[in-house]
Amino acid sequence: MTLPPKLQPFIYGIGVFVVFTTLMIILKLLTHHVIEDGDYFGLFNNKDLMMGAAVALLVTFSHERKKKLKKD
């Protein structure tokens, strides 16, 4: 079963965001860097979420460009 081509980058971006957020949480727990004003479960705030979204957007854009270059 294949996904529609327009949906594939969206799913890829969500996957990148989830992996980034998971790694961020693990690193914060391992380094005991739990922020006091954490908006979400005391582990991350809006700035962290925006950084994760930016990373997901850049990685997804790079991945799509690489696929197009490989296709040509």
N, C-alpha and C positions, 0 to 999 in steps of 0.2 A: 504494500500500500504506500503510495507516494503522496506527499503533501502538495498542495497547490504552490506554484513558484512564488506567489506573493506572500504566502504564509511562512515559508522557510526562513527568511531572514528574521522575522519577528520571533519565531520559536528559538532560533539560534541566539538572538539578543537576550531573551529571557533566561536561557541557559547560562550565558556568560554572566548575567547579573546575579543569578543564584550562586554560581561558583565564587564570584568575587565577594559577595556578602558572606558566604559561609567561611571563606578563608579569613575575611576581616574579623568575624566573630571569634574564630578559633585563635587567631593571633592576639586579640584583645584579652581573651580568657587566659592564654598561656603567659602573657606578660603582666597580668593583673592590672590592666589598664581599663578598668570599668569607669565610664564617665558618670559624674553625679547627675548631670542634667540630661540623661539619655531619654530621648522621646519614645523609643520603642524598646521595651523590655529592659531598659537600663543599659543596653549594649551599644546602640548606635543612634545617631540623631539625623536630622534632615540633611546636614552637610555630608555625612557618610553616604546617605542614599543618593544624593545628587552626584557624588563622586562615582558611585557604582553605576549609575545610569550613564554618565559620561564615558566611563571605561567600556561599558557594554555597547554603546553607540559607536565608539571608535573601533573596537575590535570587530564588530559586525560589519561596519563599512569596509574595513580592511579585508575581511574575509570575502565579502561580495566582490570587491575589485579583483582580488586574487583569482576567484572563480571565473570571472569574465576574461581575465588575461589568459588563463589556462585554456579556456574554451576556444579562443581565437587562434 
